[in-house]
Amino acid sequence: MSTVELSGPAAPHVGPFFAGLARDPIIWLIVAIFAVGALTSEYYLTALNLENLMRNIAVIGLLSLGMTVVLLTGRIDLSVAALMIFSIIVGVVVMAKLGPALGERWLVRGNTYAGPIVPVVLIALSTGAAVGAINGIGVAYFKVASFIMTLVTLTALRGFNYVLTNGHPYYLKSPFYSWIGDAKIGALPVSFLIFLAVLFVLMVFINGTVRGGRFYAIGGNEKAALYAGIKTQRYVVLAFVISGVCAAIAGIVFTARLKSVDAPLAAGYELTAIAIAVIGGTALSGGVGSPWRTLLGAVAFASGLNLLAIWGVGTWYQNLAIGVVLIVSVGLSKMSRRKANR
C-alpha cells in the first residue's frame, strides 16, 4: 500500500503572515469590539477588566483548542464541559477516599478538601485522557456517530458529577491552586499563560509536524487518507484524547479561580467551545482550521461577552447572543467553503 504522507498547510512566511492578519475579518472584529468598549465604558480597558478577560479566555480557549482538534477530523465532542468538571471531582473524591487509608483526613469540615493538590491535578489529567480515549474508541472503532457518542458521555458525566458530590460543592483549599487561579507573572495571569503554553504545543504539533497534519488529511478526505496509509482510527482516538486533556486543564484553571467545584458548573460551555472554534474558521465538516485562529476566536468571543456584561445585558440574552453567533458563523463558514470549492 502506498505510504504517501498528507500534511497540513505549510507555515507561512512572516511577511505574508502579517499581511494576512491585516486583511483578516476576525482581527477587525476584535479591534471593533475593543474600540466600542473603550468608547462606551470607562472600565473596559482597565487593568482589572483585562485581567478578568484573560482569565475567561483561558478557560473557554482551552476547551475550544481541544474542540478544534476533534473538528479537524470531521467529528465533534459534546462532552468537554461535563468532563472539565468531572475530572476535578474524580480527583478530589479519589484523594478524599485515599486519605483515611494513609492515616490522613483531607476532607475537613464544610466539605473542604485540604489535602495535597498535585495528585488531584494528575488524576484530573488522567481522567480527561481516559474519557477522551473512550469517546475516541467508540467513534473510531465501534463506528458510533461522534454526536451520539459524546452526547451520551455528556449525559453520563453530568449524572456522575451529582452522584459523586451528593449535590454539594467541594471547596478546594490549597496555596498552589490559589496561585494558579489568582497569581500573575508580569501583567499576565498564570491561567492565561497555561492556555498560551497549550496553544503553543498544539500549534507546533498540528501545524509543524507530519503527524499533526494528518488531522487535516482525515477531515479533508478520510478515504483518501486511509488509502495513503494513514491509520485514521488511531488519529481519531488521539484527537479525542487531546480534547479530553484540554478539558481537564480547563477544569483545573476554572476551579482554581473559583476555589471550588460543583456538579452544575460549566453547563453549556460545550456550545461556547464549538462557537469559538467556528468563529476562528474551523469547519464543522473537518479539514479546515488551526489552533492559532481558535485563539483569535476566543479573544473575539470573550471580549464581546465581556462588553455585554459591562453594558448590563442579562445572562439569558448573552446565551441568545451565543446561539446567534454560532448560527451566523456556521452559515458564513459554509458560504466561504462553497466559494473556495468553485
Contacts in CASP RR format, 6 or more apart in sequence:
PFRMAT RR
TARGET T0000
AUTHOR 0000-0000-0000
METHOD contacts of the structure
MODEL  1
MSTVELSGPAAPHVGPFFAGLARDPIIWLIVAIFAVGALTSEYYLTALNL
ENLMRNIAVIGLLSLGMTVVLLTGRIDLSVAALMIFSIIVGVVVMAKLGP
ALGERWLVRGNTYAGPIVPVVLIALSTGAAVGAINGIGVAYFKVASFIMT
LVTLTALRGFNYVLTNGHPYYLKSPFYSWIGDAKIGALPVSFLIFLAVLF
VLMVFINGTVRGGRFYAIGGNEKAALYAGIKTQRYVVLAFVISGVCAAIA
GIVFTARLKSVDAPLAAGYELTAIAIAVIGGTALSGGVGSPWRTLLGAVA
FASGLNLLAIWGVGTWYQNLAIGVVLIVSVGLSKMSRRKANR
1 227 0 8 1.000
1 229 0 8 1.000
2 227 0 8 1.000
2 228 0 8 1.000
2 229 0 8 1.000
3 228 0 8 1.000
3 229 0 8 1.000
4 228 0 8 1.000
4 229 0 8 1.000
5 210 0 8 1.000
5 214 0 8 1.000
5 228 0 8 1.000
6 213 0 8 1.000
6 214 0 8 1.000
6 216 0 8 1.000
6 217 0 8 1.000
6 224 0 8 1.000
6 225 0 8 1.000
6 228 0 8 1.000
6 230 0 8 1.000
7 210 0 8 1.000
7 212 0 8 1.000
7 213 0 8 1.000
7 214 0 8 1.000
7 216 0 8 1.000
7 217 0 8 1.000
8 206 0 8 1.000
8 207 0 8 1.000
8 212 0 8 1.000
8 213 0 8 1.000
8 216 0 8 1.000
8 217 0 8 1.000
9 207 0 8 1.000
9 216 0 8 1.000
9 290 0 8 1.000
11 207 0 8 1.000
11 208 0 8 1.000
21 27 0 8 1.000
24 296 0 8 1.000
26 279 0 8 1.000
26 280 0 8 1.000
26 281 0 8 1.000
26 293 0 8 1.000
26 296 0 8 1.000
26 297 0 8 1.000
26 300 0 8 1.000
27 296 0 8 1.000
29 300 0 8 1.000
30 296 0 8 1.000
30 299 0 8 1.000
30 300 0 8 1.000
30 303 0 8 1.000
33 300 0 8 1.000
33 303 0 8 1.000
33 304 0 8 1.000
33 307 0 8 1.000
34 44 0 8 1.000
34 45 0 8 1.000
34 303 0 8 1.000
36 307 0 8 1.000
37 44 0 8 1.000
37 45 0 8 1.000
37 307 0 8 1.000
37 310 0 8 1.000
38 44 0 8 1.000
38 45 0 8 1.000
40 307 0 8 1.000
40 311 0 8 1.000
41 307 0 8 1.000
41 310 0 8 1.000
41 311 0 8 1.000
43 49 0 8 1.000
43 310 0 8 1.000
44 306 0 8 1.000
44 307 0 8 1.000
44 310 0 8 1.000
47 187 0 8 1.000
49 306 0 8 1.000
49 310 0 8 1.000
51 184 0 8 1.000
51 189 0 8 1.000
52 306 0 8 1.000
53 302 0 8 1.000
53 303 0 8 1.000
53 306 0 8 1.000
54 188 0 8 1.000
54 189 0 8 1.000
54 191 0 8 1.000
54 192 0 8 1.000
55 181 0 8 1.000
55 189 0 8 1.000
55 191 0 8 1.000
55 192 0 8 1.000
55 253 0 8 1.000
55 257 0 8 1.000
56 302 0 8 1.000
56 305 0 8 1.000
56 306 0 8 1.000
57 192 0 8 1.000
57 195 0 8 1.000
57 298 0 8 1.000
57 299 0 8 1.000
57 302 0 8 1.000
58 189 0 8 1.000
58 191 0 8 1.000
58 192 0 8 1.000
58 194 0 8 1.000
58 195 0 8 1.000
58 250 0 8 1.000
58 253 0 8 1.000
59 191 0 8 1.000
59 250 0 8 1.000
59 251 0 8 1.000
59 253 0 8 1.000
59 254 0 8 1.000
59 257 0 8 1.000
59 269 0 8 1.000
60 250 0 8 1.000
60 269 0 8 1.000
60 272 0 8 1.000
60 273 0 8 1.000
60 276 0 8 1.000
60 298 0 8 1.000
60 301 0 8 1.000
60 302 0 8 1.000
61 195 0 8 1.000
61 250 0 8 1.000
61 273 0 8 1.000
61 276 0 8 1.000
61 294 0 8 1.000
61 295 0 8 1.000
61 298 0 8 1.000
62 194 0 8 1.000
62 195 0 8 1.000
62 198 0 8 1.000
62 246 0 8 1.000
62 247 0 8 1.000
62 249 0 8 1.000
62 250 0 8 1.000
62 251 0 8 1.000
62 253 0 8 1.000
63 80 0 8 1.000
63 81 0 8 1.000
63 84 0 8 1.000
63 246 0 8 1.000
63 247 0 8 1.000
63 250 0 8 1.000
63 269 0 8 1.000
63 270 0 8 1.000
63 272 0 8 1.000
63 273 0 8 1.000
64 272 0 8 1.000
64 273 0 8 1.000
64 276 0 8 1.000
64 277 0 8 1.000
64 294 0 8 1.000
64 297 0 8 1.000
64 298 0 8 1.000
65 198 0 8 1.000
65 199 0 8 1.000
65 202 0 8 1.000
65 246 0 8 1.000
65 291 0 8 1.000
65 294 0 8 1.000
66 77 0 8 1.000
66 80 0 8 1.000
66 202 0 8 1.000
66 242 0 8 1.000
66 243 0 8 1.000
66 244 0 8 1.000
66 246 0 8 1.000
66 247 0 8 1.000
66 273 0 8 1.000
67 76 0 8 1.000
67 77 0 8 1.000
67 80 0 8 1.000
67 243 0 8 1.000
67 270 0 8 1.000
67 273 0 8 1.000
67 274 0 8 1.000
67 276 0 8 1.000
67 277 0 8 1.000
67 282 0 8 1.000
68 277 0 8 1.000
68 282 0 8 1.000
68 289 0 8 1.000
68 290 0 8 1.000
68 291 0 8 1.000
68 294 0 8 1.000
69 202 0 8 1.000
69 206 0 8 1.000
69 215 0 8 1.000
69 239 0 8 1.000
69 242 0 8 1.000
69 243 0 8 1.000
69 246 0 8 1.000
69 291 0 8 1.000
70 76 0 8 1.000
70 77 0 8 1.000
70 146 0 8 1.000
70 239 0 8 1.000
70 240 0 8 1.000
70 242 0 8 1.000
70 243 0 8 1.000
71 274 0 8 1.000
71 277 0 8 1.000
71 282 0 8 1.000
71 283 0 8 1.000
71 284 0 8 1.000
71 286 0 8 1.000
71 289 0 8 1.000
72 206 0 8 1.000
72 215 0 8 1.000
72 216 0 8 1.000
72 218 0 8 1.000
72 219 0 8 1.000
72 239 0 8 1.000
72 282 0 8 1.000
72 286 0 8 1.000
72 287 0 8 1.000
72 288 0 8 1.000
72 289 0 8 1.000
73 215 0 8 1.000
73 218 0 8 1.000
73 219 0 8 1.000
73 235 0 8 1.000
73 236 0 8 1.000
73 239 0 8 1.000
73 286 0 8 1.000
73 287 0 8 1.000
74 146 0 8 1.000
74 218 0 8 1.000
74 219 0 8 1.000
74 220 0 8 1.000
74 284 0 8 1.000
74 285 0 8 1.000
74 286 0 8 1.000
74 287 0 8 1.000
75 139 0 8 1.000
75 146 0 8 1.000
75 236 0 8 1.000
75 239 0 8 1.000
75 240 0 8 1.000
76 146 0 8 1.000
76 147 0 8 1.000
76 150 0 8 1.000
76 274 0 8 1.000
76 284 0 8 1.000
77 132 0 8 1.000
77 135 0 8 1.000
77 146 0 8 1.000
77 150 0 8 1.000
77 240 0 8 1.000
77 243 0 8 1.000
77 244 0 8 1.000
77 270 0 8 1.000
78 147 0 8 1.000
78 150 0 8 1.000
78 151 0 8 1.000
78 153 0 8 1.000
78 154 0 8 1.000
78 270 0 8 1.000
79 131 0 8 1.000
79 132 0 8 1.000
79 135 0 8 1.000
79 150 0 8 1.000
79 151 0 8 1.000
79 153 0 8 1.000
79 154 0 8 1.000
79 157 0 8 1.000
79 247 0 8 1.000
79 270 0 8 1.000
80 243 0 8 1.000
80 244 0 8 1.000
80 246 0 8 1.000
80 247 0 8 1.000
80 250 0 8 1.000
80 269 0 8 1.000
80 270 0 8 1.000
80 273 0 8 1.000
81 154 0 8 1.000
81 247 0 8 1.000
81 266 0 8 1.000
81 267 0 8 1.000
81 268 0 8 1.000
81 269 0 8 1.000
81 270 0 8 1.000
81 272 0 8 1.000
81 273 0 8 1.000
82 153 0 8 1.000
82 154 0 8 1.000
82 157 0 8 1.000
82 158 0 8 1.000
82 161 0 8 1.000
82 266 0 8 1.000
82 270 0 8 1.000
83 127 0 8 1.000
83 128 0 8 1.000
83 131 0 8 1.000
83 132 0 8 1.000
83 153 0 8 1.000
83 157 0 8 1.000
83 244 0 8 1.000
83 247 0 8 1.000
83 248 0 8 1.000
84 247 0 8 1.000
84 248 0 8 1.000
84 250 0 8 1.000
84 251 0 8 1.000
84 254 0 8 1.000
84 266 0 8 1.000
84 269 0 8 1.000
85 157 0 8 1.000
85 161 0 8 1.000
85 251 0 8 1.000
85 255 0 8 1.000
85 261 0 8 1.000
85 262 0 8 1.000
85 263 0 8 1.000
85 265 0 8 1.000
85 266 0 8 1.000
86 127 0 8 1.000
86 131 0 8 1.000
86 157 0 8 1.000
86 160 0 8 1.000
86 161 0 8 1.000
87 123 0 8 1.000
87 124 0 8 1.000
87 125 0 8 1.000
87 127 0 8 1.000
87 128 0 8 1.000
87 131 0 8 1.000
87 247 0 8 1.000
87 248 0 8 1.000
87 251 0 8 1.000
88 120 0 8 1.000
88 124 0 8 1.000
88 248 0 8 1.000
88 251 0 8 1.000
88 252 0 8 1.000
88 255 0 8 1.000
88 261 0 8 1.000
89 160 0 8 1.000
89 161 0 8 1.000
89 164 0 8 1.000
89 165 0 8 1.000
89 170 0 8 1.000
89 261 0 8 1.000
89 263 0 8 1.000
90 123 0 8 1.000
90 124 0 8 1.000
90 127 0 8 1.000
90 164 0 8 1.000
91 119 0 8 1.000
91 120 0 8 1.000
91 123 0 8 1.000
91 124 0 8 1.000
91 127 0 8 1.000
92 113 0 8 1.000
92 120 0 8 1.000
92 170 0 8 1.000
92 172 0 8 1.000
92 261 0 8 1.000
93 164 0 8 1.000
94 123 0 8 1.000
95 106 0 8 1.000
95 113 0 8 1.000
95 115 0 8 1.000
95 116 0 8 1.000
95 119 0 8 1.000
95 120 0 8 1.000
95 123 0 8 1.000
96 106 0 8 1.000
96 107 0 8 1.000
96 113 0 8 1.000
99 105 0 8 1.000
99 106 0 8 1.000
104 115 0 8 1.000
106 113 0 8 1.000
106 114 0 8 1.000
106 115 0 8 1.000
106 116 0 8 1.000
107 113 0 8 1.000
107 114 0 8 1.000
107 170 0 8 1.000
108 114 0 8 1.000
110 171 0 8 1.000
111 168 0 8 1.000
111 169 0 8 1.000
111 170 0 8 1.000
111 171 0 8 1.000
112 170 0 8 1.000
112 171 0 8 1.000
112 172 0 8 1.000
112 173 0 8 1.000
113 120 0 8 1.000
113 170 0 8 1.000
113 171 0 8 1.000
113 172 0 8 1.000
113 173 0 8 1.000
113 174 0 8 1.000
114 173 0 8 1.000
114 174 0 8 1.000
115 173 0 8 1.000
115 174 0 8 1.000
116 174 0 8 1.000
117 172 0 8 1.000
117 174 0 8 1.000
117 176 0 8 1.000
117 177 0 8 1.000
118 176 0 8 1.000
120 172 0 8 1.000
121 252 0 8 1.000
124 248 0 8 1.000
124 251 0 8 1.000
124 252 0 8 1.000
125 245 0 8 1.000
125 248 0 8 1.000
125 249 0 8 1.000
125 252 0 8 1.000
127 248 0 8 1.000
128 244 0 8 1.000
128 245 0 8 1.000
128 247 0 8 1.000
128 248 0 8 1.000
129 241 0 8 1.000
129 244 0 8 1.000
129 245 0 8 1.000
129 248 0 8 1.000
131 153 0 8 1.000
131 157 0 8 1.000
131 244 0 8 1.000
132 240 0 8 1.000
132 241 0 8 1.000
132 243 0 8 1.000
132 244 0 8 1.000
133 237 0 8 1.000
133 240 0 8 1.000
133 241 0 8 1.000
134 153 0 8 1.000
135 146 0 8 1.000
135 149 0 8 1.000
135 150 0 8 1.000
135 153 0 8 1.000
135 240 0 8 1.000
135 243 0 8 1.000
135 244 0 8 1.000
136 149 0 8 1.000
136 236 0 8 1.000
136 237 0 8 1.000
136 239 0 8 1.000
136 240 0 8 1.000
136 241 0 8 1.000
137 237 0 8 1.000
138 144 0 8 1.000
138 149 0 8 1.000
139 145 0 8 1.000
139 146 0 8 1.000
139 149 0 8 1.000
139 236 0 8 1.000
139 240 0 8 1.000
140 232 0 8 1.000
140 233 0 8 1.000
140 234 0 8 1.000
140 236 0 8 1.000
140 237 0 8 1.000
141 233 0 8 1.000
141 237 0 8 1.000
154 270 0 8 1.000
158 263 0 8 1.000
159 263 0 8 1.000
161 263 0 8 1.000
162 263 0 8 1.000
164 263 0 8 1.000
165 261 0 8 1.000
165 262 0 8 1.000
165 263 0 8 1.000
167 262 0 8 1.000
167 263 0 8 1.000
168 262 0 8 1.000
169 260 0 8 1.000
169 261 0 8 1.000
169 262 0 8 1.000
170 260 0 8 1.000
170 261 0 8 1.000
170 262 0 8 1.000
171 259 0 8 1.000
171 260 0 8 1.000
172 255 0 8 1.000
172 256 0 8 1.000
172 259 0 8 1.000
172 260 0 8 1.000
172 261 0 8 1.000
173 259 0 8 1.000
177 255 0 8 1.000
177 256 0 8 1.000
177 259 0 8 1.000
178 256 0 8 1.000
178 259 0 8 1.000
179 190 0 8 1.000
180 190 0 8 1.000
180 191 0 8 1.000
180 194 0 8 1.000
180 252 0 8 1.000
180 253 0 8 1.000
180 256 0 8 1.000
181 189 0 8 1.000
181 190 0 8 1.000
181 191 0 8 1.000
181 253 0 8 1.000
181 256 0 8 1.000
181 257 0 8 1.000
182 257 0 8 1.000
183 189 0 8 1.000
183 190 0 8 1.000
184 190 0 8 1.000
185 193 0 8 1.000
191 253 0 8 1.000
191 256 0 8 1.000
191 257 0 8 1.000
194 249 0 8 1.000
194 253 0 8 1.000
195 253 0 8 1.000
198 246 0 8 1.000
198 249 0 8 1.000
199 291 0 8 1.000
199 292 0 8 1.000
199 294 0 8 1.000
199 295 0 8 1.000
202 242 0 8 1.000
202 291 0 8 1.000
203 290 0 8 1.000
203 291 0 8 1.000
203 292 0 8 1.000
205 211 0 8 1.000
205 212 0 8 1.000
206 212 0 8 1.000
206 213 0 8 1.000
206 215 0 8 1.000
206 290 0 8 1.000
206 291 0 8 1.000
207 213 0 8 1.000
207 290 0 8 1.000
207 291 0 8 1.000
207 292 0 8 1.000
214 225 0 8 1.000
214 230 0 8 1.000
214 235 0 8 1.000
215 235 0 8 1.000
215 239 0 8 1.000
215 287 0 8 1.000
216 287 0 8 1.000
216 288 0 8 1.000
217 224 0 8 1.000
217 225 0 8 1.000
217 228 0 8 1.000
217 230 0 8 1.000
217 287 0 8 1.000
218 225 0 8 1.000
218 230 0 8 1.000
218 232 0 8 1.000
218 235 0 8 1.000
218 236 0 8 1.000
218 287 0 8 1.000
219 225 0 8 1.000
219 285 0 8 1.000
219 286 0 8 1.000
219 287 0 8 1.000
220 286 0 8 1.000
220 287 0 8 1.000
220 288 0 8 1.000
222 232 0 8 1.000
225 232 0 8 1.000
226 232 0 8 1.000
251 266 0 8 1.000
254 265 0 8 1.000
254 266 0 8 1.000
255 261 0 8 1.000
255 265 0 8 1.000
258 265 0 8 1.000
271 322 0 8 1.000
271 323 0 8 1.000
271 326 0 8 1.000
272 301 0 8 1.000
272 322 0 8 1.000
274 284 0 8 1.000
274 326 0 8 1.000
275 301 0 8 1.000
275 322 0 8 1.000
275 323 0 8 1.000
275 325 0 8 1.000
275 326 0 8 1.000
275 329 0 8 1.000
276 294 0 8 1.000
276 297 0 8 1.000
276 298 0 8 1.000
276 301 0 8 1.000
277 289 0 8 1.000
277 294 0 8 1.000
277 297 0 8 1.000
278 284 0 8 1.000
278 326 0 8 1.000
278 329 0 8 1.000
278 330 0 8 1.000
278 333 0 8 1.000
279 297 0 8 1.000
279 300 0 8 1.000
279 301 0 8 1.000
279 325 0 8 1.000
279 329 0 8 1.000
280 289 0 8 1.000
280 293 0 8 1.000
280 294 0 8 1.000
280 296 0 8 1.000
280 297 0 8 1.000
280 300 0 8 1.000
280 329 0 8 1.000
281 288 0 8 1.000
281 289 0 8 1.000
281 293 0 8 1.000
281 329 0 8 1.000
281 333 0 8 1.000
282 288 0 8 1.000
282 289 0 8 1.000
282 290 0 8 1.000
282 293 0 8 1.000
282 294 0 8 1.000
283 289 0 8 1.000
283 333 0 8 1.000
283 337 0 8 1.000
284 330 0 8 1.000
284 333 0 8 1.000
285 337 0 8 1.000
288 337 0 8 1.000
301 325 0 8 1.000
305 318 0 8 1.000
305 321 0 8 1.000
305 322 0 8 1.000
308 314 0 8 1.000
308 317 0 8 1.000
308 318 0 8 1.000
308 321 0 8 1.000
309 318 0 8 1.000
313 321 0 8 1.000
END
